[in-house]
């Protein structure tokens, strides 16, 4: 540049007037560059990637959606792929990052995190359905009713209706005109007076409160273990999966 910026002696180094001017002009730009480098480094540390989860429809609607929809805007680089699947899929073989099951269905070699409280089943029918029928008082009375069945591959056929009162346990195989493979259409059919439904309590709480459905056999419907998120190994968990796990974790 043919401009002296520094003056050097045997004992010291000082800036010239031109050096001071250059420093004053350039220093703020170095600060900006440093700030940008810090921002880039922080961006690299933010969790990113796709988290694939296999789950039942009920858990997807009542647990995954309400919890994850709140936190995902904070993590724009995370994508959650939810597959509604009632098969007991091998999540490792199917390349899922995690799955959702009830606590009593978990494999021993999986890491499990509770994501819901204990749950209850409700047996419900509409006022129109009960208009010309007596309400069942015990599970065996269901033989006289039109019951809406649920077919799940995990049970090899129609899901039996499980009841418990004290130490007495009953497994009832019901019959009816409708069979579905998910909860939502069963609730809809019950609302339309098509029969009795055997569904998770929280799927019909609002309908019961507003009088659209009537609960029966309540004293035979006991709590059972709620949903858990499970995955193969802590060592394999990504930053994105860690965010999802903490967002879903049930707080007592």
C-alpha positions in Angstrom: 0.0 0.0 0.0 3.1 2.2 0.5 1.5 3.6 3.6 3.1 3.1 7.0 0.7 1.7 9.5 3.1 0.9 12.4 6.1 2.6 13.9 8.5 0.2 15.4 11.4 1.0 17.8 13.6 -1.4 19.7 11.3 -1.1 22.7 7.8 -0.6 21.4 5.4 -0.7 18.5 2.8 2.0 17.9 0.3 2.8 15.2 0.6 5.7 12.8 -2.2 8.0 12.1 -3.0 6.0 9.0 -3.0 2.8 11.1 -5.4 4.3 13.6 -7.7 5.3 10.8 -7.6 1.9 9.3 -8.3 0.2 12.6 -11.3 2.4 13.3 -12.8 1.5 9.9 -12.1 -2.2 9.9 -12.6 -3.1 13.6 -16.4 -3.0 13.5 -16.4 -5.3 10.5 -14.3 -7.8 12.3 -16.9 -7.7 15.1 -19.6 -8.4 12.6 -17.7 -11.3 11.1 -17.1 -12.7 14.6 -20.8 -12.5 15.5 -21.7 -14.3 12.2 -19.2 -17.0 12.9 -20.7 -17.5 16.4 -24.2 -17.6 14.9 -23.1 -20.3 12.4 -21.6 -22.3 15.2 -24.8 -22.1 17.2 -26.8 -23.1 14.1 -24.7 -26.2 13.7 -25.5 -27.1 17.3 -29.3 -26.9 16.9 -31.0 -30.2 16.6 -31.9 -31.1 13.0 -33.1 -34.1 11.0 -36.2 -36.3 10.6 -37.6 -38.4 13.5 -39.8 -41.3 12.3 -42.4 -42.6 14.8 -44.7 -45.6 14.5 -47.8 -45.2 16.6 -51.5 -46.0 17.0 -54.1 -43.4 15.8 -55.3 -42.6 19.3 -51.8 -41.8 20.6 -51.1 -39.8 17.5 -54.2 -37.6 18.1 -54.1 -37.3 21.8 -50.4 -37.3 22.7 -48.1 -36.7 19.8 -50.1 -33.9 18.0 -50.9 -31.7 21.0 -47.4 -31.9 22.5 -45.2 -31.7 19.4 -47.2 -29.1 17.6 -46.3 -26.7 20.5 -42.5 -27.2 20.3 -41.8 -27.8 16.6 -41.9 -24.1 15.7 -38.9 -23.7 18.0 -36.9 -26.3 15.9 -37.5 -25.5 12.2 -34.8 -28.0 11.2 -36.6 -31.0 12.8 -39.2 -33.0 10.8 -41.5 -35.5 12.5 -42.8 -38.3 10.3 -45.7 -40.1 12.1 -46.9 -43.4 10.7 -50.2 -44.8 12.1 -49.6 -48.5 12.3 -51.4 -51.1 14.5 -48.9 -53.8 13.7 -46.2 -54.4 16.3 -43.5 -53.3 13.8 -39.9 -54.0 14.4 -38.9 -50.4 14.6 -35.2 -51.2 13.9 -35.9 -53.3 10.8 -38.5 -50.7 9.6 -36.0 -47.9 10.2 -38.2 -46.0 12.7 -36.5 -43.9 15.3 -39.1 -44.6 17.9 -42.5 -46.2 18.5 -45.4 -45.8 20.8 -47.0 -48.6 22.7 -48.9 -49.2 25.9 -46.6 -49.9 28.8 -47.4 -53.6 29.2 -46.6 -54.3 25.5 -43.0 -53.1 25.5 -40.0 -55.3 24.7 -37.5 -55.6 27.5 -34.5 -54.5 25.4 -36.0 -51.1 24.6 -35.6 -47.8 26.4 -39.1 -46.6 27.3 -40.3 -43.2 28.3 -43.8 -42.7 29.7 -45.7 -40.1 27.6 -49.2 -40.4 29.1 -50.8 -41.0 32.5 -52.6 -44.3 33.1 -55.7 -44.7 31.0 -59.2 -46.1 31.2 -61.6 -47.7 28.8 -65.2 -46.4 28.5 -68.2 -48.4 27.2 -70.6 -46.0 25.7 -73.8 -45.7 23.7 -76.0 -42.9 22.5 -79.3 -41.9 24.1 -81.0 -43.0 20.8 -79.4 -46.5 21.1 -80.7 -46.9 24.7 -84.1 -45.5 23.9 -85.5 -49.1 23.4 -82.8 -51.1 25.1 -81.9 -51.8 28.7 -78.4 -50.7 29.8 -76.0 -53.6 30.5 -75.3 -54.0 34.2 -72.6 -56.7 33.9 -70.3 -57.6 31.0 -72.2 -60.7 30.2 -75.2 -58.5 29.3 -73.3 -57.4 26.2 -74.4 -60.6 24.5 -77.8 -58.8 24.1 -76.3 -55.7 22.5 -75.1 -54.6 19.1 -71.4 -53.9 19.9 -69.0 -52.1 17.6 -65.8 -54.2 17.1 -62.2 -53.2 16.6 -59.9 -55.4 14.5 -56.2 -55.1 15.3 -53.4 -57.1 13.7 -51.7 -57.1 17.1 -54.4 -59.3 18.5 -54.8 -61.6 15.5 -58.5 -60.6 15.0 -61.2 -58.8 16.9 -60.1 -57.1 20.1 -61.9 -58.7 23.1 -63.4 -56.4 25.7 -61.4 -56.7 28.9 -63.1 -56.0 32.2 -62.1 -56.1 35.9 -64.0 -55.7 39.1 -62.0 -56.3 42.2 -60.2 -59.6 41.6 -62.6 -60.8 39.0 -61.4 -60.4 35.4 -63.5 -61.1 32.3 -62.6 -61.2 28.6 -65.7 -60.8 26.5 -66.0 -61.5 22.8 -68.7 -59.3 21.5 -70.7 -59.2 18.3 -72.3 -56.5 16.2 -72.9 -55.1 12.7 -69.8 -52.9 12.5 -66.1 -53.7 12.6 -63.4 -51.0 12.2 -59.6 -50.9 12.5 -59.3 -47.6 14.3 -61.0 -45.7 17.2 -62.4 -42.6 15.4 -65.0 -44.3 13.2 -66.1 -46.4 16.2 -66.9 -43.2 18.2 -68.7 -41.8 15.2 -70.8 -45.0 14.9 -71.7 -44.9 18.6 -72.7 -41.2 18.3 -75.0 -42.2 15.4 -76.7 -44.9 17.6 -75.2 -47.8 15.7 -74.1 -49.7 18.9 -71.9 -49.8 22.0 -68.3 -48.6 21.7 -65.3 -49.8 23.8 -62.8 -47.0 23.5 -60.3 -45.0 25.5 -62.0 -42.8 28.0 -60.5 -39.5 26.7 -61.8 -40.2 23.2 -65.4 -39.7 24.5 -65.1 -37.5 27.6 -66.5 -34.5 25.9 -69.4 -36.4 24.3 -70.3 -37.9 27.7 -70.2 -34.5 29.4 -72.5 -33.0 26.7 -74.9 -35.9 26.8 -74.3 -37.2 23.4 -73.0 -40.5 24.8 -73.9 -42.5 28.0 -71.3 -44.4 29.9 -72.2 -47.9 31.1 -70.3 -50.7 33.0 -68.2 -48.0 34.6 -67.4 -50.1 37.7 -65.9 -52.8 35.4 -63.5 -50.4 33.6 -60.3 -50.2 35.5 -57.1 -48.1 34.8 -54.3 -49.6 32.7 -50.8 -48.5 31.9 -50.6 -45.6 29.5 -48.5 -44.9 26.4 -44.7 -45.1 26.3 -42.3 -43.9 23.6 -39.6 -46.5 23.1 -36.4 -46.7 21.1 -33.4 -49.1 20.8 -30.5 -47.3 22.4 -29.4 -44.1 24.0 -26.2 -44.2 22.0 -28.1 -44.1 18.8 -30.4 -41.2 19.8 -29.9 -38.0 17.8 -30.3 -34.5 19.0 -33.6 -34.3 17.2 -34.9 -37.5 18.9 -33.7 -36.1 22.3 -35.9 -33.0 21.7 -38.9 -35.2 20.8 -38.4 -37.4 23.9 -38.3 -34.5 26.3 -41.3 -32.8 24.7 -43.4 -36.0 25.0 -42.2 -37.1 28.5 -45.1 -37.3 30.9 -44.9 -35.0 33.9 -46.5 -36.5 37.0 
